[in-house]
Amino acid sequence: MNPSLFSPEGLAGVIFLILIGVTLIGAVIATCTQRLIRSVVGLAICFLGVAGLYYFLNSPFVALMELLIYVGAVCVTIAFAIMLAEPDENKLLRKKPGMSGGLSLVCGGAIAYGLAYAGVNTTWVSAGAKVNDGSVKAIGVELLTTFSMVFELVSVVLLIAILGALVLARAGRN
């Protein structure tokens, strides 16, 4: 028996598809626009969709961290760097003839097909007895014990983003 659209499973599927759509629309805006500030807005929309997916997958702490770190810090840092950098009209991106659009579409389609094929044809093993309850305490213990290297690498990435924004902003406007 297939679930109806108005059953909890059907509505969950619709919400999941909406969140995937928001993520994909944000990614398309971020990659296909000519203006940098629109790309940052597209990136923020994409990150909002990813945060919604994390929340949908019963991980509210990771969803909140996605919002705080990526939307709140990285996108705002990029926006400030764009606003403080000197605009150079001669360096604006121009469409160049070639095969880059078609080649990127083929590569993206091949990657999407490979991921979908792997997802459908893989035998998924359940998580077993070690199930995280999603509490802040359990996530903190895991971050500072099992995943301490990843935790440190995230802080290095944020430091590089801040330093890059400072380098761009140091020259200032003429």
N, C-alpha and C positions, 0 to 999 in steps of 0.2 A: 504494500500500500504506500503510495507516494504522499508525502505531507502536502497539505494545501497551503496556499499563500498566507492564509490567516491563522495558521497554526504557529506555535512558537518556533518550530524548526524552519518553517517557510519564511517567517519574518527575519529570523537570524540569517538565513541565506540572502535575503534582500539587503539587509544592513551590510553584510559582508561584501556583496557586490557593489554597493554604493561606496563603501570605503576604498575598495580597489579602484573604482572609477575616479574618485577624488585623487588618489595617489597617482594614477596614470595621467590624468589631466594636468596635475601640477608638474609632473615630469616633462610632459610635452611642452607646456608653457616655458619651463626652465630651459629646455634645450632648443626650442625653435624660434624664440623671439630675437629680435635684433638689438633691443635695448637691455642694458645690464640690470637696471632696476626692476624691469618686468621679469627678468630671469630670477632675481632674488625672491620676488613675490611668488613665482611659480615653484621655486625651491621650498619656500615656506608652506605653500599649499600641499606640496608633496609630503613634507614632513608631518603636517597635520593629519594627512591620510594614513601615514605609517603609524603615528601615535594612536589613531583610532583603531587600527588593526591590532596593535598591541593591547589596547584596552578590551577589544572584542575577544582576544585570545586569553582573557583572564589574567592579565599582567598589568594592573593599574600603575604600579610603581615605575615600570619601564616606560609606560606611556607618558607619565608625568615627566620623567627624565628626558624623554624624546622632546617634549615641548620645551622644557627649561633649557636644555643644552643646545639643541639644534635650532629650534625656532627662536628661542629667546637670546641665545648667545651668538651662534654662528651666523645666522641670517642678519641679525642686527649689526654685528661686526662688519659683515660684507657691505651692508647698506651704508654704514658710516664711512667705510673706506671709499666707496663709490662717491659719496657726497663730498669728501674731502680731497679727492684726487682731482688733478687738473684735467678738464675735458680737452681732448684733442680731436677736432673734427676730421683731420686727415686720416686718423687711424680707425675710423668707424668701419665695422665689418661690412663688406660688400659681398653680394652673391657672386660666386665664381662659377663659371660653367665647368662641368665635370661629372664624375660619377659618384661623388661623395654621398649624396642623398640616397641614391639607390643602393650603394654598397652598405651604408649604415642600416638601411631598412632590411636588407638581406641578412646582415650579421645579427641584428636584433631579433629578427624572426627565427633564425637558427638557434640562438640562445634560448628564446622563449620555448621553441619546440623541444629542445633538449631538456629543459627544466620540467616542462609538462610531461614529457615521456618518462623521465626519471621519477616524477611524483606519482604517476599512475601505475607504473610497472614495478615499483619498489615494495618489498614486503616490510611494512612498518612494524617495529617492535615497540611494545608499550614501555613507558618510562620505568615501570617496576615499582618497588617499594619506596624509593626515594622520590617523593613528590613534595615539591615546595608549596607551602601554603600561601605564598605571595606577600607575607608580612614584611615590613621594613627590617625587622630584626633578622629574619632568615636571609633576606637578600644582602644585608650588611655583612653577615657572617660569611656568606658565599663570596662576596666581592673581596673581602680582606683575607680570605684563606685560599680558596680554590682558584679564583679568578683575579688574583692580585696583579699579575702582569698586565692583563687587559685593562684593569682599573688605572694603572700607571700610564699605559699607552694612550688612553683617552685623555688624560690630563696633559700629556705631551702634545697631542693633536690640538687641544684647545689653546695651549701656550703658543704653538706655531701660528694659529689663526690670529691670536691677539698681536703677536709680534709682526705678522704680515700687515695687519691693519695699521699698526704704528709706523711701519716703514713707508707705507703708502701715504699716510697722513702727515709725515714729518716734513715733506717738501712743501706742503700747503699749496695754496692757490697764489698765482701772480697778481 
